[in-house]
Amino acid sequence: MSEVDSIIWPNPSFDNNITIYGPEVRALVKRHLGQMIDEMRELPNTEGGPGSLLDAVDLIVPHQANRVMVVNIAKAAGVSPERLYFNIDSVGNTSSASIPIAIHDAVRSGVIDRPMRIFAPGFGAGAVAGYVVMRVDPAVVA
């Protein structure tokens, strides 16, 4: 329950602004992101090739919440930081729009330069998480 109550809004104690309790949020993200990565490792490669679905992913575009936190959690789960795409340095945390904006920016910058399989784990509001695996064709991204 302390993790779910780790984001308070409105918070009358702080001029009704959002209050986030970092350690609890970090613990929640670590659990959710770790579970998503583990599940991807357990799913078969959809192309019928060797390895897992995680092995078949070309790029990971996570929710752009906190780069250092996500990189550290991914590294602890055995995922190389080079597999992750971030644009938080230029756009910040855009909440629920962070993954679509990051995919768009990855296409515009040439990181996604061909149809690629993308793993996009999202988490937010202190209590929700989910992911999608999709094929992104840069010719289709506006």
OpenMM code with the backbone's topology and positions (N, CA, C; nanometers):
from openmm import Vec3, app, unit

residues = "MET SER GLU VAL ASP SER ILE ILE TRP PRO ASN PRO SER PHE ASP ASN ASN ILE THR ILE TYR GLY PRO GLU VAL ARG ALA LEU VAL LYS ARG HIS LEU GLY GLN MET ILE ASP GLU MET ARG GLU LEU PRO ASN THR GLU GLY GLY PRO GLY SER LEU LEU ASP ALA VAL ASP LEU ILE VAL PRO HIS GLN ALA ASN ARG VAL MET VAL VAL ASN ILE ALA LYS ALA ALA GLY VAL SER PRO GLU ARG LEU TYR PHE ASN ILE ASP SER VAL GLY ASN THR SER SER ALA SER ILE PRO ILE ALA ILE HIS ASP ALA VAL ARG SER GLY VAL ILE ASP ARG PRO MET ARG ILE PHE ALA PRO GLY PHE GLY ALA GLY ALA VAL ALA GLY TYR VAL VAL MET ARG VAL ASP PRO ALA VAL VAL ALA".split()
positions = [
    Vec3(0.0823, -0.1193, 0.0000),
    Vec3(0.0000, 0.0000, 0.0000),
    Vec3(0.0863, 0.1251, 0.0000),
    Vec3(0.2026, 0.1213, 0.0662),
    Vec3(0.2871, 0.2408, 0.0681),
    Vec3(0.3355, 0.2751, -0.0716),
    Vec3(0.3546, 0.1734, -0.1580),
    Vec3(0.3969, 0.2015, -0.2948),
    Vec3(0.2840, 0.2672, -0.3746),
    Vec3(0.1619, 0.2195, -0.3575),
    Vec3(0.0486, 0.2763, -0.4293),
    Vec3(0.0243, 0.4200, -0.3837),
    Vec3(0.0434, 0.4471, -0.2566),
    Vec3(0.0232, 0.5818, -0.2036),
    Vec3(0.1481, 0.6693, -0.2172),
    Vec3(0.2405, 0.6317, -0.3032),
    Vec3(0.3660, 0.7056, -0.3121),
    Vec3(0.3575, 0.8294, -0.3997),
    Vec3(0.2482, 0.8447, -0.4734),
    Vec3(0.2253, 0.9672, -0.5491),
    Vec3(0.0934, 1.0247, -0.5006),
    Vec3(0.0985, 1.1475, -0.4508),
    Vec3(-0.0199, 1.2107, -0.3944),
    Vec3(-0.0510, 1.3365, -0.4748),
    Vec3(-0.1730, 1.3419, -0.5269),
    Vec3(-0.2169, 1.4613, -0.5961),
    Vec3(-0.3674, 1.4712, -0.5887),
    Vec3(-0.4253, 1.5806, -0.5578),
    Vec3(-0.3561, 1.6998, -0.5081),
    Vec3(-0.3119, 1.6778, -0.3644),
    Vec3(-0.2064, 1.7452, -0.3249),
    Vec3(-0.1545, 1.7341, -0.1897),
    Vec3(-0.1680, 1.8706, -0.1218),
    Vec3(-0.2686, 1.8871, -0.0354),
    Vec3(-0.2911, 2.0169, 0.0277),
    Vec3(-0.1718, 2.0645, 0.1103),
    Vec3(-0.0889, 1.9722, 0.1549),
    Vec3(0.0294, 2.0115, 0.2323),
    Vec3(0.1342, 2.0805, 0.1468),
    Vec3(0.1245, 2.0656, 0.0149),
    Vec3(0.2228, 2.1241, -0.0764),
    Vec3(0.1529, 2.2037, -0.1856),
    Vec3(0.0676, 2.2968, -0.1481),
    Vec3(-0.0042, 2.3833, -0.2430),
    Vec3(-0.0750, 2.3034, -0.3519),
    Vec3(-0.1258, 2.1855, -0.3158),
    Vec3(-0.1979, 2.0975, -0.4087),
    Vec3(-0.1150, 2.0530, -0.5284),
    Vec3(0.0149, 2.0571, -0.5179),
    Vec3(0.1025, 2.0034, -0.6219),
    Vec3(0.1189, 1.8536, -0.6019),
    Vec3(0.1805, 1.7903, -0.7000),
    Vec3(0.2068, 1.6464, -0.6914),
    Vec3(0.3233, 1.6224, -0.5958),
    Vec3(0.3095, 1.5251, -0.5103),
    Vec3(0.4169, 1.4833, -0.4209),
    Vec3(0.4520, 1.3388, -0.4547),
    Vec3(0.5796, 1.3134, -0.4785),
    Vec3(0.6254, 1.1793, -0.5134),
    Vec3(0.7278, 1.1354, -0.4097),
    Vec3(0.7086, 1.0175, -0.3564),
    Vec3(0.8018, 0.9608, -0.2607),
    Vec3(0.8956, 0.8668, -0.3356),
    Vec3(1.0116, 0.9173, -0.3691),
    Vec3(1.1068, 0.8508, -0.4568),
    Vec3(1.1382, 0.7057, -0.4262),
    Vec3(1.1781, 0.6720, -0.3041),
    Vec3(1.2145, 0.5324, -0.2774),
    Vec3(1.1014, 0.4345, -0.3043),
    Vec3(0.9783, 0.4729, -0.2701),
    Vec3(0.8653, 0.3838, -0.2937),
    Vec3(0.8388, 0.3685, -0.4431),
    Vec3(0.8454, 0.4803, -0.5176),
    Vec3(0.8238, 0.4745, -0.6623),
    Vec3(0.9325, 0.3909, -0.7279),
    Vec3(1.0572, 0.4116, -0.6874),
    Vec3(1.1689, 0.3344, -0.7433),
    Vec3(1.1483, 0.1851, -0.7180),
    Vec3(1.1030, 0.1490, -0.5989),
    Vec3(1.0783, 0.0074, -0.5674),
    Vec3(0.9679, -0.0490, -0.6562),
    Vec3(0.8643, 0.0303, -0.6780),
    Vec3(0.7545, -0.0147, -0.7629),
    Vec3(0.8006, -0.0336, -0.9068),
    Vec3(0.8737, 0.0634, -0.9601),
    Vec3(0.9238, 0.0542, -1.0975),
    Vec3(1.0196, -0.0635, -1.1102),
    Vec3(1.1059, -0.0828, -1.0124),
    Vec3(1.2004, -0.1948, -1.0165),
    Vec3(1.1254, -0.3272, -1.0246),
    Vec3(1.0210, -0.3407, -0.9438),
    Vec3(0.9434, -0.4648, -0.9458),
    Vec3(0.8732, -0.4831, -1.0797),
    Vec3(0.8027, -0.3786, -1.1271),
    Vec3(0.7273, -0.3903, -1.2519),
    Vec3(0.8191, -0.4107, -1.3717),
    Vec3(0.9231, -0.3296, -1.3848),
    Vec3(1.0127, -0.3423, -1.4993),
    Vec3(1.0853, -0.4762, -1.4967),
    Vec3(1.1266, -0.5183, -1.3787),
    Vec3(1.1901, -0.6498, -1.3666),
    Vec3(1.0971, -0.7624, -1.4086),
    Vec3(0.9699, -0.7540, -1.3684),
    Vec3(0.8720, -0.8564, -1.4069),
    Vec3(0.8506, -0.8570, -1.5582),
    Vec3(0.8447, -0.7373, -1.6183),
    Vec3(0.8226, -0.7309, -1.7633),
    Vec3(0.9410, -0.7911, -1.8387),
    Vec3(1.0622, -0.7583, -1.7960),
    Vec3(1.1814, -0.8125, -1.8615),
    Vec3(1.1866, -0.9641, -1.8440),
    Vec3(1.1560, -1.0115, -1.7235),
    Vec3(1.1547, -1.1567, -1.6997),
    Vec3(1.0522, -1.2261, -1.7880),
    Vec3(0.9342, -1.1658, -1.8020),
    Vec3(0.8311, -1.2259, -1.8871),
    Vec3(0.8770, -1.2314, -2.0322),
    Vec3(0.9422, -1.1256, -2.0791),
    Vec3(0.9938, -1.1232, -2.2164),
    Vec3(1.0977, -1.2341, -2.2372),
    Vec3(1.1750, -1.2628, -2.1336),
    Vec3(1.2751, -1.3704, -2.1415),
    Vec3(1.2102, -1.5087, -2.1476),
    Vec3(1.0918, -1.5205, -2.0905),
    Vec3(1.0231, -1.6495, -2.0870),
    Vec3(0.9422, -1.6760, -2.2140),
    Vec3(0.9060, -1.5698, -2.2869),
    Vec3(0.8257, -1.5865, -2.4089),
    Vec3(0.9152, -1.6292, -2.5244),
    Vec3(0.8655, -1.7149, -2.6118),
    Vec3(0.9486, -1.7608, -2.7234),
    Vec3(0.9678, -1.6515, -2.8287),
    Vec3(1.0753, -1.6635, -2.9015),
    Vec3(1.1030, -1.5743, -3.0143),
    Vec3(0.9921, -1.5953, -3.1169),
    Vec3(0.9207, -1.4895, -3.1489),
    Vec3(0.8058, -1.5030, -3.2386),
    Vec3(0.8458, -1.5328, -3.3820),
    Vec3(0.9706, -1.5102, -3.4162),
    Vec3(1.0193, -1.5416, -3.5511),
    Vec3(1.0597, -1.6878, -3.5630),
    Vec3(1.0481, -1.7617, -3.4528),
    Vec3(1.0853, -1.9025, -3.4534),
    Vec3(1.2343, -1.9244, -3.4387),
    Vec3(1.3088, -1.8177, -3.4220),
    Vec3(1.4538, -1.8277, -3.4067),
    Vec3(1.4924, -1.8667, -3.2656),
    Vec3(1.6222, -1.8733, -3.2421),
    Vec3(1.6690, -1.9103, -3.1086),
    Vec3(1.6456, -1.7968, -3.0091),
    Vec3(1.6429, -1.8342, -2.8845),
    Vec3(1.6300, -1.7347, -2.7793),
    Vec3(1.4864, -1.6958, -2.7511),
    Vec3(1.4744, -1.5899, -2.6742),
    Vec3(1.3443, -1.5451, -2.6256),
    Vec3(1.2933, -1.4268, -2.7071),
    Vec3(1.1740, -1.3823, -2.6719),
    Vec3(1.1194, -1.2628, -2.7348),
    Vec3(1.2072, -1.1421, -2.7047),
    Vec3(1.2652, -1.1369, -2.5851),
    Vec3(1.3565, -1.0257, -2.5518),
    Vec3(1.4766, -1.0251, -2.6455),
    Vec3(1.5273, -1.1430, -2.6805),
    Vec3(1.6402, -1.1517, -2.7731),
    Vec3(1.6019, -1.1030, -2.9124),
    Vec3(1.4747, -1.1164, -2.9491),
    Vec3(1.4282, -1.0785, -3.0827),
    Vec3(1.3972, -0.9296, -3.0941),
    Vec3(1.3988, -0.8580, -2.9817),
    Vec3(1.3683, -0.7151, -2.9817),
    Vec3(1.4901, -0.6371, -3.0313),
    Vec3(1.4648, -0.5433, -3.1230),
    Vec3(1.5721, -0.4600, -3.1769),
    Vec3(1.6034, -0.3402, -3.0879),
    Vec3(1.5017, -0.2871, -3.0212),
    Vec3(1.5184, -0.1640, -2.9425),
    Vec3(1.4160, -0.1626, -2.8307),
    Vec3(1.4575, -0.1113, -2.7156),
    Vec3(1.3675, -0.0958, -2.6015),
    Vec3(1.3442, 0.0535, -2.5820),
    Vec3(1.2180, 0.0923, -2.5862),
    Vec3(1.1802, 0.2329, -2.5676),
    Vec3(1.0920, 0.2394, -2.4428),
    Vec3(1.1540, 0.2617, -2.3261),
    Vec3(1.0762, 0.2637, -2.2019),
    Vec3(1.0071, 0.3980, -2.1802),
    Vec3(0.9154, 0.4001, -2.0862),
    Vec3(0.8567, 0.5258, -2.0406),
    Vec3(0.9713, 0.6161, -1.9959),
    Vec3(0.9677, 0.7389, -2.0376),
    Vec3(1.0769, 0.8329, -2.0124),
    Vec3(1.0583, 0.9024, -1.8769),
    Vec3(1.0674, 0.8251, -1.7704),
    Vec3(1.0431, 0.8785, -1.6360),
    Vec3(1.1720, 0.9303, -1.5729),
    Vec3(1.2719, 0.8475, -1.5707),
    Vec3(1.3972, 0.8799, -1.5039),
    Vec3(1.5043, 0.7896, -1.5653),
    Vec3(1.5897, 0.8473, -1.6469),
    Vec3(1.6880, 0.7688, -1.7224),
    Vec3(1.7784, 0.6857, -1.6319),
    Vec3(1.8348, 0.7472, -1.5309),
    Vec3(1.9289, 0.6771, -1.4429),
    Vec3(1.8601, 0.5589, -1.3761),
    Vec3(1.7387, 0.5812, -1.3254),
    Vec3(1.6662, 0.4742, -1.2582),
    Vec3(1.6385, 0.3591, -1.3544),
    Vec3(1.5879, 0.3893, -1.4738),
    Vec3(1.5535, 0.2841, -1.5694),
    Vec3(1.6783, 0.2089, -1.6150),
    Vec3(1.7863, 0.2810, -1.6444),
    Vec3(1.9105, 0.2156, -1.6870),
    Vec3(1.9612, 0.1221, -1.5774),
    Vec3(1.9615, 0.1683, -1.4542),
    Vec3(2.0110, 0.0849, -1.3439),
    Vec3(1.9254, -0.0391, -1.3236),
    Vec3(1.7944, -0.0237, -1.3332),
    Vec3(1.7050, -0.1392, -1.3176),
    Vec3(1.7257, -0.2365, -1.4335),
    Vec3(1.7364, -0.1845, -1.5546),
    Vec3(1.7584, -0.2707, -1.6714),
    Vec3(1.8918, -0.3443, -1.6597),
    Vec3(1.9974, -0.2733, -1.6200),
    Vec3(2.1286, -0.3381, -1.6039),
    Vec3(2.1212, -0.4484, -1.5000),
    Vec3(2.0523, -0.4227, -1.3895),
    Vec3(2.0387, -0.5245, -1.2845),
    Vec3(1.9638, -0.6470, -1.3368),
    Vec3(1.8768, -0.6260, -1.4352),
    Vec3(1.8013, -0.7369, -1.4947),
    Vec3(1.8761, -0.7988, -1.6126),
    Vec3(1.9981, -0.7518, -1.6398),
    Vec3(2.0794, -0.8103, -1.7455),
    Vec3(2.0581, -0.7510, -1.8834),
    Vec3(1.9962, -0.6328, -1.8913),
    Vec3(1.9730, -0.5671, -2.0198),
    Vec3(2.0738, -0.4549, -2.0362),
    Vec3(2.1466, -0.4569, -2.1464),
    Vec3(2.2485, -0.3571, -2.1737),
    Vec3(2.1851, -0.2202, -2.1985),
    Vec3(2.2415, -0.1146, -2.1417),
    Vec3(2.1884, 0.0201, -2.1647),
    Vec3(2.1873, 0.0613, -2.3126),
    Vec3(2.2736, 0.0014, -2.3928),
    Vec3(2.2787, 0.0334, -2.5354),
    Vec3(2.1515, -0.0091, -2.6086),
    Vec3(2.0746, -0.0986, -2.5485),
    Vec3(1.9498, -0.1440, -2.6110),
    Vec3(1.8334, -0.0486, -2.5838),
    Vec3(1.8560, 0.0495, -2.4962),
    Vec3(1.7497, 0.1412, -2.4543),
    Vec3(1.7592, 0.2726, -2.5311),
    Vec3(1.6431, 0.3287, -2.5656),
    Vec3(1.6392, 0.4602, -2.6306),
    Vec3(1.5734, 0.5602, -2.5352),
    Vec3(1.6380, 0.6748, -2.5197),
    Vec3(1.5854, 0.7816, -2.4350),
    Vec3(1.5863, 0.9137, -2.5106),
    Vec3(1.4855, 0.9933, -2.4860),
    Vec3(1.4838, 1.1323, -2.5329),
    Vec3(1.4451, 1.2256, -2.4193),
    Vec3(1.4479, 1.1753, -2.2962),
    Vec3(1.4073, 1.2544, -2.1804),
    Vec3(1.4931, 1.3803, -2.1660),
    Vec3(1.6176, 1.3750, -2.2148),
    Vec3(1.7049, 1.4921, -2.2040),
    Vec3(1.6510, 1.6109, -2.2827),
    Vec3(1.5771, 1.5840, -2.3895),
    Vec3(1.5267, 1.6942, -2.4719),
    Vec3(1.3796, 1.7269, -2.4483),
    Vec3(1.3003, 1.6308, -2.4003),
    Vec3(1.1566, 1.6575, -2.3835),
    Vec3(1.1068, 1.6422, -2.2402),
    Vec3(1.1869, 1.5863, -2.1520),
    Vec3(1.1431, 1.5633, -2.0152),
    Vec3(1.0476, 1.4462, -2.0067),
    Vec3(0.9842, 1.4321, -1.8932),
    Vec3(0.8859, 1.3267, -1.8707),
    Vec3(0.7514, 1.3802, -1.9169),
    Vec3(0.7058, 1.3324, -2.0301),
    Vec3(0.5789, 1.3795, -2.0862),
    Vec3(0.4631, 1.2877, -2.0480),
    Vec3(0.4783, 1.2173, -1.9395),
    Vec3(0.3745, 1.1309, -1.8846),
    Vec3(0.3335, 1.0233, -1.9854),
    Vec3(0.2061, 1.0069, -2.0105),
    Vec3(0.1601, 0.8969, -2.0953),
    Vec3(0.2019, 0.9118, -2.2410),
    Vec3(0.2472, 1.0290, -2.2806),
    Vec3(0.2908, 1.0503, -2.4199),
    Vec3(0.4381, 1.0171, -2.4403),
    Vec3(0.5097, 0.9799, -2.3349),
    Vec3(0.6552, 0.9657, -2.3465),
    Vec3(0.6986, 0.8577, -2.4450),
    Vec3(0.6315, 0.7443, -2.4476),
    Vec3(0.6720, 0.6371, -2.5394),
    Vec3(0.6434, 0.6744, -2.6848),
    Vec3(0.5228, 0.7216, -2.7180),
    Vec3(0.5005, 0.7600, -2.8588),
    Vec3(0.5925, 0.8724, -2.9057),
    Vec3(0.6177, 0.9702, -2.8204),
    Vec3(0.7095, 1.0791, -2.8585),
    Vec3(0.8503, 1.0239, -2.8778),
    Vec3(0.8942, 0.9339, -2.7899),
    Vec3(1.0280, 0.8763, -2.8021),
    Vec3(1.0404, 0.7938, -2.9305),
    Vec3(0.9371, 0.7188, -2.9655),
    Vec3(0.9417, 0.6420, -3.0907),
    Vec3(0.9504, 0.7369, -3.2094),
    Vec3(0.8724, 0.8420, -3.2080),
    Vec3(0.8773, 0.9408, -3.3153),
    Vec3(1.0169, 1.0018, -3.3261),
    Vec3(1.0741, 1.0398, -3.2120),
    Vec3(1.2090, 1.0986, -3.2127),
    Vec3(1.3152, 0.9986, -3.2585),
    Vec3(1.2968, 0.8712, -3.2220),
    Vec3(1.3923, 0.7682, -3.2657),
    Vec3(1.3886, 0.7510, -3.4169),
    Vec3(1.2709, 0.7660, -3.4759),
    Vec3(1.2605, 0.7606, -3.6224),
    Vec3(1.3259, 0.8844, -3.6825),
    Vec3(1.2919, 1.0016, -3.6310),
    Vec3(1.3462, 1.1271, -3.6862),
    Vec3(1.4980, 1.1342, -3.6762),
    Vec3(1.5540, 1.0753, -3.5703),
    Vec3(1.6993, 1.0807, -3.5520),
    Vec3(1.7721, 0.9659, -3.6213),
    Vec3(1.6974, 0.8742, -3.6827),
    Vec3(1.7596, 0.7645, -3.7558),
    Vec3(1.7930, 0.6426, -3.6723),
    Vec3(1.7559, 0.6424, -3.5449),
    Vec3(1.7796, 0.5238, -3.4615),
    Vec3(1.6913, 0.4096, -3.5112),
    Vec3(1.5673, 0.4397, -3.5425),
    Vec3(1.4791, 0.3422, -3.6068),
    Vec3(1.4856, 0.3748, -3.7556),
    Vec3(1.5673, 0.2989, -3.8280),
    Vec3(1.5938, 0.3287, -3.9695),
    Vec3(1.5415, 0.2214, -4.0645),
    Vec3(1.4719, 0.1236, -4.0070),
    Vec3(1.4146, 0.0132, -4.0838),
    Vec3(1.3035, -0.0435, -3.9981),
    Vec3(1.2160, -0.1282, -4.0511),
    Vec3(1.1163, -0.1899, -3.9628),
    Vec3(1.1874, -0.2639, -3.8485),
    Vec3(1.1508, -0.2309, -3.7280),
    Vec3(1.2165, -0.2873, -3.6098),
    Vec3(1.1119, -0.3347, -3.5092),
    Vec3(1.1498, -0.4378, -3.4349),
    Vec3(1.0668, -0.4845, -3.3242),
    Vec3(1.1057, -0.4031, -3.2003),
    Vec3(1.0043, -0.3393, -3.1419),
    Vec3(1.0241, -0.2511, -3.0270),
    Vec3(0.9539, -0.3104, -2.9055),
    Vec3(1.0216, -0.3082, -2.7923),
    Vec3(0.9636, -0.3430, -2.6624),
    Vec3(0.9476, -0.2111, -2.5882),
    Vec3(0.8231, -0.1762, -2.5535),
    Vec3(0.7957, -0.0488, -2.4874),
    Vec3(0.7293, -0.0735, -2.3519),
    Vec3(0.8102, -0.0798, -2.2444),
    Vec3(0.7530, -0.0960, -2.1111),
    Vec3(0.7130, 0.0397, -2.0538),
    Vec3(0.5937, 0.0444, -1.9980),
    Vec3(0.5460, 0.1683, -1.9371),
    Vec3(0.5049, 0.1453, -1.7936),
    Vec3(0.5133, 0.2498, -1.7167),
    Vec3(0.4736, 0.2445, -1.5764),
    Vec3(0.4420, 0.3865, -1.5345),
    Vec3(0.3505, 0.4007, -1.4409),
    Vec3(0.3176, 0.5352, -1.3993),
    Vec3(0.2126, 0.5399, -1.2913),
    Vec3(0.1863, 0.6627, -1.2504),
    Vec3(0.0867, 0.6934, -1.1470),
    Vec3(0.1126, 0.6157, -1.0181),
    Vec3(0.2323, 0.5649, -1.0030),
    Vec3(0.2668, 0.4957, -0.8802),
    Vec3(0.2053, 0.3589, -0.8636),
    Vec3(0.1251, 0.3140, -0.9628),
    Vec3(0.0569, 0.1868, -0.9402),
    Vec3(0.0301, 0.1053, -1.0650),
    Vec3(0.0564, 0.1562, -1.1838),
    Vec3(0.0203, 0.0834, -1.3053),
    Vec3(0.1434, 0.0542, -1.3890),
    Vec3(0.1368, -0.0542, -1.4651),
    Vec3(0.2481, -0.0900, -1.5532),
    Vec3(0.1965, -0.1825, -1.6618),
    Vec3(0.2650, -0.1802, -1.7741),
    Vec3(0.2317, -0.2684, -1.8838),
    Vec3(0.3324, -0.2502, -1.9953),
    Vec3(0.3244, -0.3339, -2.0972),
    Vec3(0.4178, -0.3202, -2.2083),
    Vec3(0.3520, -0.3639, -2.3369),
    Vec3(0.4157, -0.3257, -2.4453),
    Vec3(0.3733, -0.3699, -2.5770),
    Vec3(0.4994, -0.4075, -2.6536),
    Vec3(0.4872, -0.5080, -2.7375),
    Vec3(0.5917, -0.5417, -2.8333),
    Vec3(0.5289, -0.5167, -2.9695),
    Vec3(0.5941, -0.4331, -3.0485),
    Vec3(0.5361, -0.3950, -3.1775),
    Vec3(0.6444, -0.3793, -3.2822),
    Vec3(0.6034, -0.3906, -3.4049),
    Vec3(0.6961, -0.3648, -3.5151),
    Vec3(0.6683, -0.2229, -3.5607),
    Vec3(0.7747, -0.1412, -3.5629),
    Vec3(0.7638, -0.0018, -3.6040),
    Vec3(0.8357, 0.0138, -3.7374),
    Vec3(0.7619, 0.0616, -3.8370),
    Vec3(0.8174, 0.0879, -3.9689),
    Vec3(0.8357, 0.2384, -3.9813),
    Vec3(0.9583, 0.2870, -3.9966),
    Vec3(0.9796, 0.4308, -4.0026),
    Vec3(0.9081, 0.4975, -4.1197),
    Vec3(0.8772, 0.4218, -4.2240),
    Vec3(0.8048, 0.4786, -4.3376),
    Vec3(0.6608, 0.5131, -4.3023),
    Vec3(0.6100, 0.4565, -4.1931),
    Vec3(0.4721, 0.4790, -4.1543),
    Vec3(0.4617, 0.5863, -4.0450),
    Vec3(0.5682, 0.6091, -3.9711),
    Vec3(0.5660, 0.7061, -3.8624),
    Vec3(0.5669, 0.8467, -3.9230),
    Vec3(0.4655, 0.9255, -3.8874),
    Vec3(0.4529, 1.0614, -3.9431),
    Vec3(0.5597, 1.1534, -3.8862),
] * unit.nanometer
topology = app.Topology()
chain = topology.addChain("A")
for resn in residues:
    res = topology.addResidue(resn, chain)
    for name in ("N", "CA", "C"):
        topology.addAtom(name, app.Element.getBySymbol(name[0]), res)
